[in-house]
Amino acid sequence: MNPALIGLAIVCCCGALAQGQTTAALSRITIHPAERFQIVNGFGLNFTAPYFRDDQKQMFDMFIDDLGVTMFRVVPYLVYSDWEVVNDNDDPNVMNWEYYNDRYSTPIFEASWNAMRYLNSRGIRPVIALMGPVPEWMLADKSTPPVHKVCNSDSRIAPLAPAMYGEFAEEVVSMAMYARFQAHVGFEYFSPFNETDCYPAEGPRIDPAEAPLVLGAVARRLKKEGLGDVRLTVADNAVITNDYVTPILNDAELMKQVGAFALHTYGENSVGPHVERVKASPYAHVPVWLTEYGDLNDQDKTAENDWTRFSLAANRRALTALNQGASALFYFDAFDDYEECARRLTFYGLFTSAAHLYTDGAITWDSWQGGSYISTPVVYGDYLYLGNTNGVVRCFASKAGKKIYEERLSRDASIYPSLVAAAGKTFCTSEDGDVYVLKAWPEFQIISRNRMGAPCYATPAI
């Protein structure tokens, strides 16, 4: 932030307060622009880039122009860093570009390159962040119990094998090379692995003592391939009380390439202890970023949870991190999507998606009672129609949420299939195989009841 603007804000604030005070109560504030307490690099968002489409550009413009987002942490490959399922060759020092060019020109990566090039067009150089497990052939033959806290203590997944550090570096640096030299993406920061204490889904198992060795292999390969200007963000650990920072600080050669220390939290612990470790080291200039924060209670989509729990918890974590010295914050997530690690659709986003149309997370209306249990509602014209397993059909005004009617089809109707609508009619199929044809207008009217003679759970096609 411009120091002059900070000074202006302080002066204006003091002037407003002074209007209600006597002259004797006034205090003098002296501002020294050369003195800095904390530098904030920016505020950012995470997103999974393979989901990017051109119709999302307006959403990203709103993030940048309205919300003031200046940083993006971009995951280029569906949260899994295992695209090299088969080794490109037997030599980690020689990249097989026939293999890699094929992998990085697939639709998954092409969407990611398009997303990052669009950010470049808006003046933003994203952080490229890799997530998820590595290919199985890179893992050690056996596993030993970790001595630090991990997300899943029952996991017996083997760690990344020391003999494979070079192969891992080759894989991730080849992707960075393609991004820079072939896809023409401008970027400065690179995170080669994610949450290595939350294996296997979030990242490969890399223990704190091993992290500098793996990162060292990546740093050397970046320099070898002409990417010595790329700064590493490390170590993006999930359990924020784990100390990955100290072993990295102790590696003077590696620290030449470290651009920021990166941490995650969805709980009450924050960045403070790590900030103090960095400040007490010869590398006090290296910033500490909170590269993931938010709240994990996303499946409770009620307005009460959104406003009184989820949002407040996420904001408290952001403010706590700033107060403890974080230089950047990255909220997780920019928009709702299918989370590969969780294996489900998640609702962490600032924007929500319905039928590939993205809208902000504000709730236009809701209905606390009268929803459908299994079947999907249908919107036709200005009205939303839904059916329930008890045979009741409801109609709402789709924009205002006003209930228009609530009627029962019959005593024996039980609606499991989704509703469909066309030609001024709504079609409701019951479990026992009856298709009810309703007039699609704001009054309940059954046009016909057609018996198929067999149970039906499938949604009809029109």
Buried (B, 14 or more C-beta within 10 A) or exposed (E): EEEEEEBEEEEEEEEEEEEEEEEEEEEEEEEEEEEEEEEEBBBBBBBBBBBBEEEBBEBBEBBBEEBEBBBBBBBBBBBBBBBBEEBBEEEBEEBBBEBBEEBBBEEBBBBBBBBBBBBBEBEBBBBBBBBBBBBEEBBBEEBEEBEBEBBEEEBEBBBBBEEBBBBBBBBBBBBBBBBBEBBEBBBEBBBBBBBBBBBBBBBBBBBBEBBBBBBBBBBBBBBEBEBEEBBBBBBBBBBBBBBBBBBBBEBEEBBEBBBBBBBBBBBEBBBBEBBBBBEEBEBEEBBBBBBBBBBBBBEEBEEEBBEEBBBEBBBBBBEBBBEBBBBBBBBBBBBBBBBBBBEEEBBBBBBBBEEEEBEEBEEEEEEEEEEBEEBEBBBBEEBBBBBBBEBBBBBBBBEEEEEBBBBEBEEEBBBBBBBBBEEEBBBBBBBBBBBBBBEBBBEBEBEEBEEEEEEBEEBBEE
